[in-house]
Amino acid sequence: MYDVIIIGGGPAGLTAAIYAARRKLGVLVIAKQEGGQMARAGTVENYPGFEKIGGAELASRMEGQARKHGAEIICGEALGAGGSAGNFAVSTADKKYESKAVIIATGMAYGKLGVGGEDKFTGKGVSFCATCDGPLFAGKDVAVVGGGNAAVETAIFMEKVAREVFLIHGSSRLSGEEALQKKLKKTRLMPDSAVTSISGGKFVESIEVESLKTGEKKTIPVQGVFVHVGMMPETRLARRMGVEVGENGFIRVNEKQETNVGGVFAAGDVTGWMRQMVCAASQGAVAGSSAYSFIEKNRG
């Protein structure tokens, strides 16, 4: 029986673990991916205390700090969760864990294009993470789909790896930060365009792109497609536990990061608040502290 189980290993989950473990609570972090999306970030330049740091390194530092204070961290996917205040159970593929409180820090799931070939070629040329898969496309032609920070960062990264990079987005201007856009050097921008299909044999060989202004379609030979078209909050487990989710899909919490279910707290991107690492960390700190207060209040 742990005092608190934290589902999610990103900045919110790890900070919650640090705050809870420092209070001498028994803490278990179940992380589908250690470091969460933070670990996939290339270079982080807006986290206080670090002028520039790699996302993977920042994640590693947070994990190390949490472990130093006594938190246990396992890599796995939480597939089920239920129970009530003081008696929760969270299960993975091979084991069930029990706790007095739960902190949900499951973050966001990747949005998809919803076009033909996307699912078929996921892992075979279609990717959602350049830092994970980018090196596989050295010397090849790739397309990046999206216009926000994630898409621009991926294009910047792939310029150093790929032979040619196409950045395809549905508006006339990129929405990514100006500071990032200025780092683009040789990426071929394709504004007001949409990918309508992905084709190939065993792996991706080409994409069909449609002009949103003229309706003209053309085929572009590429061997990789990086998709960055937004993300959706990962609330599957929260809903199973009876946690209230708003119309926008995010978990509803109060200023103490409490949900409508006693003993269940939520922090980070899954709550919909300004989706930045520093904000997720601050919510994690509150959630960890609130979990401690809850456990102390209900300690028999």
C-alpha angles and dihedrals in degrees: 000000000000123000092229136006116204116202108206134039103218126108093289095049096042094047090049088052092051093050094044095044092049086059087057095251120150102251131190121184116197107197123185085196119013107241093015117221088337090072090056095054113107107212121356114207103165104057110111114252095024121080087191131356136157115253092232091052092049090050091049091051092051092048091050092050092049092049091047089060092050105267116145115222124193128181110232145099121268103226101174139022136175147129134095140274110315094009115062129151127202120186135200127189093282110019146034122222128196131210145164094234138017131212115200112209099154096141123195136327123222118266117230135219093230094218133133114281096019097107094035093056100037103128089014099076101319112096140168096199125058095183088055101042106013097098089060089070099055110153093004134111117256139180125217115202119204140050106230133093094282092054094046092047090051092050090050091050094046093050086072093049113029131063094231132007126201117195109201120190136164101232135061093251135035115251095208120111115286091234089060095044090056089061092063108106113165105004114130107231119215107187125184090026139120135198108237101179144001120218141184147112115260090340138022114291105164148353132219114228125194126202108233089207102048104016090233114150129206137175119236119195109229134151097205138040122193112196120208107159101136135288138253126221113260101232103146095113093039091057091050089056092052094253113160116246123194127234089264090060097249126122114259115233137167128227090283091054089248119151125208089269114081112244094016119108132177133204142171132022093343088072093055097234117141100314102230129123093243091052092048090050092051092051089048090055091053093045093050091049093045091050089054091051091048093051093046092050092051098038109130 
